[in-house]
Amino acid sequence: MKINRLGYVSLVLALLTAATIFAGCKPKSTAVTTTAATTRTTAATTTATLTTTAAATTAAATTRTTAATTATPTTTTPLRKIIWRANDTIGQTGRAQSSGEHLIFLVNRIKELTNGQLEIQFHWLDELKLGRANFPKTLKEGLVEMHDTAWANAPQLIPELAWVRDAGLEIAPMGPTNRAEIKVREAMMPTYKKVADQYDFHILTVLEASYGVTREFGFISTKPITRISDLKGKNFIPGTSKRDLWDKYGVTQVPMPYADFYLAFKTGMAEVADAIPSFYQQMSLAEVAKYWVTHTPWSAQASQWGWAVTNKAWNALTPDLQRAVTQAFSEYQARLDQLILTNWKGPDEAAIEKIKKDQGVITTQFTKEDMAQMAVDRDAASGAAMKALPESAWESMKAVYTAVGATDRYNNIRKLAGK
């Protein structure tokens, strides 16, 4: 093909134009790429700066937390707040618990040792309507995290301790050289631990029912009583045990709730009631029944109590928190044990003196012969009531009676039960 001069010039101009366009585009692409790279670098630098700042902030916060934790010589692991619901069916009655001083100490000590991480919410006097006798089942089913352990009040669920209700325990008054009630606790522990394993809970503490005094039982009456024969034909409010014994004495039993005692005495529905002096005082019964006579001096039911927590709640705590809670309950128990050694006369003796002085109550005494006869009759009634108990109950009873030097009485009751 032949190209004239004009065509040649046109071709050259076209090639030059294309080259110029191509050359102009290349720097523009480089600028975009450079800008993108710069943007990425800037973003990376900004991210790195934020990360570094966050890390520094976290480190500073960690340093402050560590410093704060170090300042408190207790739990070092920061956790969410834990709440245990505690059902109390005993009402914190008795000398050691009445003022609430020692329980307040326990609550504050737990708060202090756990750095506020564990809170116990108490529901008093069975507010949750779960029942005292059901406490092992209540814990096993997880209806609450913490519950008082009224061991002897659950004979249906704990047959090993049914003897506590039926036979009780008669021991000398506590004092600086007599640690009988503490010995009772030590002897009971194997049974308590067996029950705890069976019902899947952890024992926090075991406390004495009376703290420093074995209960003194007697009769509140509208007329003086000095002989067993004085009971015959009387309308009689029984306690929780030995009802067969009272029938033997010719009474007419009229069981009723404590709240009805006052009206029953006032209207003549009741003439005698089996009770303890502190109850006499609290219910103002001296207004309607002026006489008190002791029928079982220094008698204990070996009815200990305490606190337990479900294994699920206990195992959810860190080891540090478990140690803190254990320490708090140990200190609480030690405070109450000290009462046994230093102030052991207890509420019954104090109540008798108070109602005599303030309410005009007149105290009488059974004859020595009748007191001895009642001791014999009590053992016979205990033997009759225990005939159907399993051997595990007898083993538990023997351990306790042996610990307090009452083996002869144990053997006598067992014989009377036909064992």
VMD Tcl script that draws the C-alpha trace (Angstrom):
set ca {
  {0.00 0.00 0.00}
  {1.28 3.40 -0.93}
  {0.97 6.29 1.50}
  {1.13 9.87 0.25}
  {2.77 12.63 2.21}
  {-0.44 13.81 3.78}
  {-1.37 10.29 4.97}
  {2.10 9.78 6.39}
  {1.89 12.96 8.40}
  {-1.54 11.96 9.68}
  {-0.23 8.56 10.80}
  {2.68 10.08 12.68}
  {0.40 12.57 14.44}
  {-1.97 9.76 15.47}
  {0.89 7.72 16.94}
  {2.23 10.74 18.85}
  {-1.24 11.50 20.24}
  {-1.70 7.93 21.42}
  {1.71 7.95 23.09}
  {0.91 11.23 24.85}
  {-2.41 9.91 26.15}
  {-0.80 6.71 27.36}
  {1.97 8.63 29.11}
  {-0.57 10.97 30.82}
  {-2.58 8.11 32.23}
  {0.30 6.32 33.91}
  {1.22 9.04 36.46}
  {-2.46 9.41 37.36}
  {-2.72 5.66 38.20}
  {0.46 5.87 40.27}
  {-1.02 8.73 42.28}
  {-4.18 6.73 43.10}
  {-2.14 3.72 44.12}
  {0.10 5.88 46.29}
  {-2.91 7.54 47.90}
  {-4.51 4.16 48.64}
  {-1.28 2.88 50.12}
  {-0.94 6.00 52.23}
  {-4.53 5.59 53.43}
  {-3.91 1.99 54.41}
  {-0.71 2.93 56.22}
  {-2.47 5.75 58.06}
  {-5.33 3.44 59.05}
  {-2.90 0.81 60.22}
  {-1.00 3.38 62.21}
  {-4.23 4.70 63.76}
  {-5.36 1.15 64.63}
  {-1.99 0.41 66.16}
  {-2.22 3.61 68.18}
  {-5.73 2.75 69.44}
  {-4.66 -0.79 70.27}
  {-1.66 0.49 72.14}
  {-3.82 3.01 74.00}
  {-6.39 0.33 74.90}
  {-3.64 -1.98 76.05}
  {-2.18 0.77 78.17}
  {-5.61 1.56 79.63}
  {-6.25 -2.12 80.37}
  {-2.82 -2.43 81.95}
  {-3.50 0.61 84.11}
  {-6.90 -0.78 85.13}
  {-5.32 -4.12 85.88}
  {-2.67 -2.42 87.96}
  {-5.34 -0.55 89.95}
  {-7.42 -3.70 90.43}
  {-4.37 -5.63 91.54}
  {-3.43 -2.90 93.95}
  {-6.93 -2.77 95.38}
  {-7.08 -6.55 95.72}
  {-3.67 -6.66 97.31}
  {-4.84 -4.16 99.89}
  {-7.55 -6.61 101.03}
  {-5.97 -9.76 102.52}
  {-8.83 -12.01 101.39}
  {-10.25 -13.21 98.07}
  {-8.19 -12.08 95.12}
  {-10.38 -13.25 92.24}
  {-12.85 -10.61 91.02}
  {-16.24 -12.30 90.52}
  {-19.85 -11.34 90.06}
  {-21.82 -10.97 93.28}
  {-23.15 -14.27 94.60}
  {-26.36 -14.48 96.64}
  {-27.34 -17.35 98.91}
  {-30.93 -17.52 100.13}
  {-30.93 -18.86 103.69}
  {-34.09 -20.35 105.22}
  {-34.21 -20.10 109.02}
  {-36.88 -22.19 110.76}
  {-35.47 -22.03 114.29}
  {-36.00 -18.33 114.76}
  {-32.56 -17.78 116.27}
  {-33.98 -18.41 119.74}
  {-32.00 -19.23 122.85}
  {-29.37 -17.34 124.76}
  {-26.63 -17.28 122.15}
  {-28.87 -16.24 119.29}
  {-31.53 -14.07 120.95}
  {-29.80 -10.72 120.61}
  {-28.62 -11.46 117.09}
  {-25.16 -10.25 118.07}
  {-23.36 -13.36 116.93}
  {-25.35 -13.74 113.73}
  {-24.62 -10.12 112.86}
  {-20.95 -10.91 113.44}
  {-21.22 -13.84 111.01}
  {-22.89 -11.79 108.26}
  {-20.37 -8.96 108.55}
  {-17.44 -11.36 108.69}
  {-18.54 -13.14 105.50}
  {-18.89 -9.80 103.75}
  {-15.44 -8.74 104.92}
  {-13.62 -11.98 104.09}
  {-15.24 -12.34 100.65}
  {-14.70 -8.67 99.79}
  {-18.45 -8.27 99.39}
  {-18.71 -10.98 96.73}
  {-21.01 -13.25 98.76}
  {-24.30 -12.02 100.24}
  {-26.58 -14.13 102.43}
  {-30.26 -13.22 102.36}
  {-31.98 -14.60 105.45}
  {-35.65 -15.61 105.44}
  {-36.67 -15.79 109.10}
  {-39.05 -18.18 110.86}
  {-39.67 -20.31 107.78}
  {-40.93 -17.33 105.79}
  {-40.59 -19.51 102.68}
  {-42.87 -22.19 104.22}
  {-40.43 -25.01 103.53}
  {-40.73 -26.71 106.93}
  {-38.10 -27.49 109.55}
  {-38.44 -31.26 109.27}
  {-37.86 -31.12 105.52}
  {-34.49 -29.37 105.58}
  {-32.45 -32.27 104.09}
  {-34.89 -32.63 101.20}
  {-35.13 -28.84 100.75}
  {-31.37 -28.64 100.30}
  {-31.20 -31.66 98.01}
  {-33.85 -30.16 95.74}
  {-32.07 -26.79 95.71}
  {-35.10 -24.80 96.88}
  {-32.67 -22.56 98.77}
  {-28.89 -22.41 98.83}
  {-28.53 -22.37 102.62}
  {-30.70 -23.81 105.41}
  {-30.54 -24.27 109.15}
  {-29.94 -27.86 110.17}
  {-32.42 -28.78 112.89}
  {-31.03 -32.30 112.93}
  {-33.32 -33.87 115.50}
  {-36.45 -32.34 113.99}
  {-36.32 -34.47 110.85}
  {-36.76 -38.04 112.20}
  {-38.63 -39.19 109.10}
  {-35.75 -38.21 106.83}
  {-32.98 -38.93 109.35}
  {-34.03 -42.08 111.29}
  {-30.50 -42.33 112.72}
  {-31.34 -39.33 114.92}
  {-34.88 -40.28 115.94}
  {-33.53 -41.35 119.34}
  {-32.86 -37.69 120.15}
  {-36.60 -37.05 120.17}
  {-37.49 -40.27 122.01}
  {-34.75 -40.56 124.64}
  {-33.04 -37.22 124.91}
  {-29.91 -36.92 126.99}
  {-29.54 -36.21 130.67}
  {-26.15 -34.79 131.62}
  {-24.72 -32.57 134.31}
  {-24.84 -28.77 133.88}
  {-22.20 -27.29 131.65}
  {-19.36 -25.40 133.24}
  {-15.71 -24.44 132.87}
  {-14.60 -28.04 133.41}
  {-17.52 -29.79 131.74}
  {-17.47 -29.83 127.97}
  {-20.22 -32.41 127.61}
  {-22.18 -30.61 124.91}
  {-19.07 -30.18 122.79}
  {-18.41 -33.90 123.23}
  {-21.94 -34.55 122.02}
  {-21.22 -32.63 118.82}
  {-18.02 -34.55 118.19}
  {-19.82 -37.85 118.70}
  {-22.64 -36.81 116.37}
  {-20.44 -35.68 113.48}
  {-20.15 -39.08 111.73}
  {-23.96 -39.25 111.54}
  {-24.21 -35.64 110.35}
  {-21.66 -36.24 107.60}
  {-23.46 -39.38 106.46}
  {-26.71 -37.42 106.12}
  {-24.92 -34.60 104.29}
  {-23.57 -37.07 101.72}
  {-26.99 -38.65 101.31}
  {-28.75 -35.34 100.69}
  {-25.98 -33.63 98.74}
  {-25.14 -30.69 101.01}
  {-22.09 -29.24 102.72}
  {-22.07 -28.67 106.51}
  {-21.02 -25.12 107.36}
  {-21.28 -25.40 111.14}
  {-22.80 -27.47 113.94}
  {-24.02 -25.55 116.97}
  {-25.44 -26.53 120.34}
  {-29.18 -26.24 120.85}
  {-28.95 -24.59 124.24}
  {-25.43 -23.21 124.27}
  {-24.11 -23.64 127.73}
  {-27.10 -25.26 129.37}
  {-28.93 -28.51 128.92}
  {-32.61 -27.64 128.94}
  {-34.59 -27.63 132.16}
  {-38.10 -28.95 131.58}
  {-41.02 -28.48 133.88}
  {-44.73 -27.87 134.25}
  {-46.58 -24.59 134.07}
  {-49.74 -24.94 136.13}
  {-52.69 -23.11 137.60}
  {-52.30 -24.94 140.94}
  {-49.21 -26.09 142.88}
  {-47.78 -29.51 141.95}
  {-45.44 -31.45 144.25}
  {-46.49 -35.07 143.62}
  {-47.06 -37.12 140.48}
  {-50.57 -37.79 141.75}
  {-51.30 -34.04 141.49}
  {-51.35 -34.43 137.70}
  {-54.23 -36.92 137.64}
  {-57.31 -35.65 135.85}
  {-55.69 -32.39 134.73}
  {-56.16 -30.96 131.23}
  {-52.58 -31.23 130.05}
  {-50.74 -29.63 127.10}
  {-47.96 -32.08 126.15}
  {-44.58 -31.29 124.66}
  {-43.20 -32.99 121.56}
  {-42.15 -36.21 123.29}
  {-42.95 -38.63 126.15}
  {-46.70 -38.43 125.56}
  {-47.13 -42.05 126.66}
  {-45.51 -41.13 129.97}
  {-48.02 -38.38 130.66}
  {-50.90 -40.76 129.90}
  {-49.52 -43.04 132.61}
  {-49.95 -40.21 135.09}
  {-53.67 -39.94 134.33}
  {-53.76 -36.59 132.52}
  {-56.14 -35.59 129.75}
  {-53.91 -34.48 126.89}
  {-55.00 -31.43 124.90}
  {-52.28 -30.75 122.28}
  {-52.27 -27.27 120.76}
  {-49.97 -24.67 119.18}
  {-47.88 -22.47 121.47}
  {-49.85 -19.42 120.43}
  {-53.00 -20.88 122.00}
  {-51.50 -21.56 125.46}
  {-52.49 -18.22 126.97}
  {-56.15 -18.42 126.01}
  {-56.32 -22.11 126.97}
  {-55.11 -21.38 130.49}
  {-57.35 -18.35 130.79}
  {-60.48 -20.27 129.80}
  {-59.67 -23.44 131.77}
  {-59.15 -25.54 128.67}
  {-55.66 -26.23 130.02}
  {-54.43 -26.57 133.61}
  {-50.87 -27.87 133.11}
  {-48.36 -27.57 130.24}
  {-44.99 -29.21 129.62}
  {-42.56 -26.41 128.73}
  {-39.29 -24.61 129.50}
  {-38.95 -21.53 131.71}
  {-37.85 -19.16 128.96}
  {-41.01 -19.99 127.02}
  {-43.05 -19.33 130.17}
  {-41.46 -15.90 130.39}
  {-41.80 -14.94 126.72}
  {-45.51 -15.81 126.52}
  {-46.46 -13.92 129.73}
  {-48.18 -17.07 130.98}
  {-47.69 -16.02 134.60}
  {-50.80 -13.88 134.15}
  {-52.93 -17.02 133.78}
  {-50.82 -19.80 135.43}
  {-48.78 -18.87 138.50}
  {-46.94 -22.09 139.31}
  {-43.78 -23.68 137.96}
  {-42.28 -27.04 138.92}
  {-39.20 -28.67 137.36}
  {-39.71 -32.30 136.38}
  {-36.48 -32.97 134.45}
  {-33.53 -30.91 135.69}
  {-30.67 -30.38 133.28}
  {-32.18 -32.52 130.55}
  {-30.91 -32.16 127.01}
  {-32.41 -33.47 123.81}
  {-28.95 -33.49 122.23}
  {-30.80 -31.41 119.67}
  {-28.05 -29.59 117.87}
  {-28.51 -27.31 114.92}
  {-26.37 -25.27 112.57}
  {-26.11 -24.26 108.92}
  {-25.59 -26.12 105.66}
  {-25.34 -25.16 101.99}
  {-26.10 -27.16 98.86}
  {-23.08 -28.77 97.24}
  {-24.01 -27.03 94.00}
  {-23.75 -23.59 95.61}
  {-20.65 -24.53 97.57}
  {-18.80 -25.97 94.59}
  {-19.60 -22.87 92.54}
  {-17.37 -20.82 94.85}
  {-13.70 -20.38 94.09}
  {-11.27 -22.02 96.54}
  {-10.51 -18.55 97.95}
  {-14.19 -17.91 98.64}
  {-14.65 -21.34 100.20}
  {-11.75 -20.68 102.57}
  {-13.21 -17.29 103.46}
  {-16.66 -18.71 104.23}
  {-15.18 -21.60 106.22}
  {-13.15 -19.16 108.28}
  {-16.19 -16.97 108.99}
  {-18.27 -19.91 110.21}
  {-15.38 -21.27 112.28}
  {-15.04 -17.94 114.06}
  {-18.82 -17.79 114.56}
  {-18.86 -21.28 116.09}
  {-15.88 -20.51 118.32}
  {-17.66 -17.44 119.72}
  {-20.67 -19.53 120.66}
  {-18.60 -22.38 122.08}
  {-16.91 -19.89 124.36}
  {-20.27 -19.17 125.97}
  {-20.36 -22.75 127.22}
  {-17.18 -22.21 129.19}
  {-17.76 -18.69 130.47}
  {-21.50 -18.11 130.87}
  {-23.02 -21.53 131.14}
  {-26.08 -21.07 133.35}
  {-28.20 -20.16 130.39}
  {-31.70 -18.87 129.78}
  {-33.67 -21.34 131.88}
  {-32.16 -20.48 135.23}
  {-32.27 -16.77 134.41}
  {-35.89 -17.05 133.27}
  {-36.97 -18.75 136.50}
  {-35.43 -16.00 138.60}
  {-36.94 -13.31 136.40}
  {-40.50 -14.64 136.39}
  {-40.36 -15.12 140.16}
  {-39.24 -11.54 140.69}
  {-41.15 -9.70 137.95}
  {-44.26 -11.81 137.42}
  {-44.89 -13.30 140.85}
  {-44.47 -16.91 139.74}
  {-44.32 -19.43 142.58}
  {-41.92 -22.37 142.15}
  {-42.56 -25.74 143.79}
  {-40.64 -29.04 143.86}
  {-41.48 -32.68 143.40}
  {-40.55 -34.92 146.30}
  {-37.25 -36.82 145.94}
  {-39.18 -40.08 145.67}
  {-41.32 -38.79 142.84}
  {-38.33 -37.31 140.99}
  {-36.61 -40.70 141.14}
  {-39.78 -42.43 139.94}
  {-40.11 -40.01 137.03}
  {-36.52 -40.78 135.93}
  {-37.38 -44.49 135.86}
  {-40.60 -43.80 133.99}
  {-38.82 -41.60 131.44}
  {-36.41 -44.38 130.54}
  {-39.27 -46.86 130.22}
  {-41.13 -44.47 127.92}
  {-37.97 -43.93 125.88}
  {-37.44 -47.68 125.50}
  {-41.02 -48.19 124.35}
  {-40.77 -45.38 121.82}
  {-37.49 -46.69 120.38}
  {-38.50 -50.30 119.76}
  {-39.03 -49.74 116.05}
  {-35.92 -47.64 115.43}
  {-33.23 -48.98 113.09}
  {-29.92 -50.21 114.47}
  {-28.22 -47.14 113.00}
  {-30.15 -45.01 115.52}
  {-28.91 -47.13 118.40}
  {-25.34 -46.85 117.12}
  {-25.62 -43.07 117.02}
  {-27.13 -42.96 120.50}
  {-24.44 -45.24 121.93}
  {-21.65 -43.05 120.55}
  {-23.12 -39.98 122.23}
  {-23.98 -41.62 125.56}
  {-20.51 -43.13 125.73}
  {-18.90 -39.76 125.03}
  {-20.65 -38.17 128.03}
  {-20.26 -41.11 130.40}
  {-23.89 -42.28 130.29}
  {-23.35 -45.84 129.07}
  {-25.42 -47.33 131.91}
  {-28.49 -45.34 130.91}
  {-28.00 -46.34 127.28}
  {-27.87 -50.01 128.24}
  {-30.96 -49.65 130.41}
  {-33.02 -47.98 127.66}
  {-31.90 -50.59 125.14}
  {-32.94 -53.35 127.54}
  {-36.32 -51.70 128.10}
  {-36.77 -51.59 124.32}
  {-36.23 -55.32 124.17}
  {-33.02 -55.03 122.17}
}
mol new
graphics top color blue
foreach p $ca { graphics top sphere $p radius 0.5 }
foreach p [lrange $ca 0 end-1] q [lrange $ca 1 end] { graphics top cylinder $p $q radius 0.2 }
display resetview
